[in-house]
Each structure stands twice: as C-alpha cells, then as structure tokens.
Amino acid sequence: MTDISSVASTTAAAPAAAGTGLHNAAATTSAPSNTMDSQMFLKLLVTQLKNQDPSSPMDTNQMISQTTQLSMMQELTTLAGTSSSGYDLQMKTSAAALVGQRVSYTDSTGATVAGTATAVSFAGTTPTVTIGGTSVPLDSISGVAAAATASTAPIA
C-alpha cells in the first residue's frame, strides 16, 4: 500500500495524465486543500488501485471499507448541511415570533433595556430584532414577556 505523501504527489500530477477517463474533465489545476472531501478520498482510492502491486492486490474487504467510509462521509456532509438549514430556519421563526412582544436585552454599556419588538431583519447571518429603533441581534435578547395590551370592554 502507498503512503499518503507519495499519494499526494501522484494525485497532484494525475490531472495531466491523458487517456484516463477520470481526469479528462479536470484540465485546470486547483489550489491544494487541507480538508478531506469526497473528491480527495476518491482520488486516494483510485491512486491506491493504480499503484497496487499486481502480485499482492488490495484486499477487497479493505476496498469495501474505504468505499463505505466515502459514502458515510458524504451522508454526514449532507446531514450537517440539513442541520444547519434547520437551525437557520428555527432562528428566523423565533425572531419573527418576537414581533409585538416585550423583550429585554443588555446594551453596550451593560444596562438592561426593555421595549417592544417592532420588526425583524434576516439580512445577516443572525436575525436582528428592532426594539425602540435599535437593531439587536437575536442572540443578545435576554428576556421575553407578553406585550401589555389595553383592555377593551366586551361589545354588547
């Protein structure tokens, strides 16, 4: 089996190799990456297969294990993206639910400020809630209470 350093040098030159169906689309060179993504994993597996000793081929159990690891990595990447999307949606829903509520937050001087949330903005990475004309990040809000409503007499 080939060690990682020789595989890395082989994969860097691999796109220039002609006649291999896997590398024809990769005519441009890319900057080296320090992350292990599915492309790097697949390149390592292909390089291992290309450079294996014909008298002692790669163990099929090992190849199945590596293919399974690739599949698991892709699924975990998808799950992480889905989880992040769910978290973003939850923050937006929570921020929108604050409109009309009496909320409190700590300002830059350390004083607790309270007011009614009048608007929400989703422009940044964290939703901001407008309280008394001041935009406050959602994660800075420290308390929520039902807004005081004027009592009305029942209509007879």
C-alpha positions, 0 to 999 in steps of 0.5 A: 500500500502507498503512503499518503505523501507519495499519494499526494504527489501522484494525485497532484500530477494525475490531472495531466495524465491523458487517456484516463477517463477520470481526469479528462474533465479536470484540465485546470489545476486547483489550489491544494486543500487541507480538508478531506472531501469526497473528491480527495478520498476518491482520488486516494482510492483510485491512486491506491488501485493504480499503484497496487502491486499486481502480485499482492492486490488490495484486499477487497474487504479493505476496498469495501471499507474505504468505499463505505467510509466515502459514502458515510462521509458524504451522508454526514456532509449532507446531514450537517448541511440539513442541520444547519438549514434547520437551525437557520430556519428555527432562528428566523421563526423565533425572531419573527415570533418576537414581533409585538412582544416585550423583550429585554436585552443588555446594551453596550454599556451593560444596562438592561433595556426593555421595549417592544419588538417592532420588526425583524431583519434576516439580512445577516447571518443572525436575525436582528430584532428592532426594539425602540429603533435599535437593531439587536441581534437575536442572540443578545435578547435576554428576556421575553414577556407578553406585550401589555395590551389595553383592555377593551370592554366586551361589545354588547 
